[in-house]
Amino acid sequence: MKRLGAPEGLARRFLVACMIIGLAGLMLVGVAAAWVTMRTAEHTSSVNHTYQVEVAIGHVRALVEETETTRRGYLLSGNPAYLDSHRITAVQIDPALDALAKLTADNPRQIARIADLRRQLAAIRERQVETIAQVMGGRRDTAVAGFAVETYARRMRAVRTTMTAMLDDERDLLVQRDAAQQNSLRAFYMILAAAGVLILIVATVSLATVLRYTRDLGAARDRLQLLNTDLEGAVAERTADLTRANEEIQRFAYIVSHDLRSPLVNVMGFTVELDAARASLADLVDRATKSAPEIVTDDARLAAKEDLPEAIGFIRSSTQKMDRLINAILRLSREGRRTLAPEPLDLASIAQGISDSLRHIADERGAEVIVEQPMPPLISDRVAVEQILSNLVENAVKYLSSDRPGRIVVSAHADGSRRVISVTDNGRGIAEQDHTRVFDLFRRSGTQDQQGEGIGLAHVRALAYRLGGTIDLSSTLGEGSVFRVTLPATLSETGPSV
């Protein structure tokens, strides 16, 4: 098994490692995709911002050009419509410049250009107001003559140059951002390609490992099937041997019990005769004491009055105990030879019947026996199940704690194809070192102030095994105990069905 288990564990660890590597590759692709998506969003936002700045610059430029065009029209024609249009346009320049300044607040170069632009426009606006005032005062010739020699055109060119520089700066930023976006995309594609290659390698190696492991597993299954074929025969032969050995043990126990009973009956009979002889001897000593006290010694008097009764009492109690033990062995032997008869059982009804039969004892001891319902169905041997429950509940009633009212709960639940029957009490409890030995024949635990030969729990365990089940115990000294009997849900004629 070790030679098979080591490669299996190695293959499993290798596949887990491949899965981790593949997952890491997928996570890397996911992180790269998220990063590229974020960069794309940033680029899109930057492009939109650049377009907004360009539109804002164009809007300011258009307003400045329009104010100059309407001023010239008014100077040349004197038409008030040009003046109205000039005034409407002029009041829009400062808000437009404020909006442009807000859009370029993160660009120091643009901030400086907007400051220059404000100074340039202030000078132009001053000249425009002056010439318009001349025309309105009837001095159009002066305004026109001044228009021919003023430096206004140079100032407009400076404004246009500043705005062109601002546009060029935004376009340079757009080119840089496009380059950064292309670099991000190239990096993403490289990561995607590397991760794809990694996942392909991992998948290929994993598939090869699985195929090899499957091939080895198939070969091992074939070998195991061959071993099982031989094992089934060995198990059947061993089972037959164990069955014969068990039958021999049961017959031996029955024969030994009968052979022990014969001399025991003789001992018990002679004990009766000895007791009668002792009574006669004691009567003789009493008469001799009255008629000739000098011939009766103290030793003779003690022997007749104390030593012989005590010895006969010890012999009688020992033979009675031996008789009870032999009877218990006979019961175990007969139980082992009894044919099991599976039938559908109502566990709750059986437990309630046992509780009712022990009610008077429980009432005397100040205890209550509670049968929890409902209980799952069970197909098993009625006599064996009744003996198991009766022994466990009776033990719980016998070994109560004197410092609290007794409470015994019988319950059962289904655990897959098994049935777990529990008997829980709040009695004396059992020390941890005795949890196993209490199931041994003639072994008892704790203070021995109750009648018994230490055979009840051994009988329960033997019955549970015969029914294809187990029994276990959890207990704390001074707090109580829980006995759990686990049985197959269905006991077949030939054995338990699980």
Order of alpha helices (4+ residues) and beta strands (2+ residues): alpha-alpha-alpha-alpha-alpha-alpha-alpha-alpha-beta-alpha-alpha-beta-beta-alpha-beta-beta-alpha-beta-beta-beta-beta
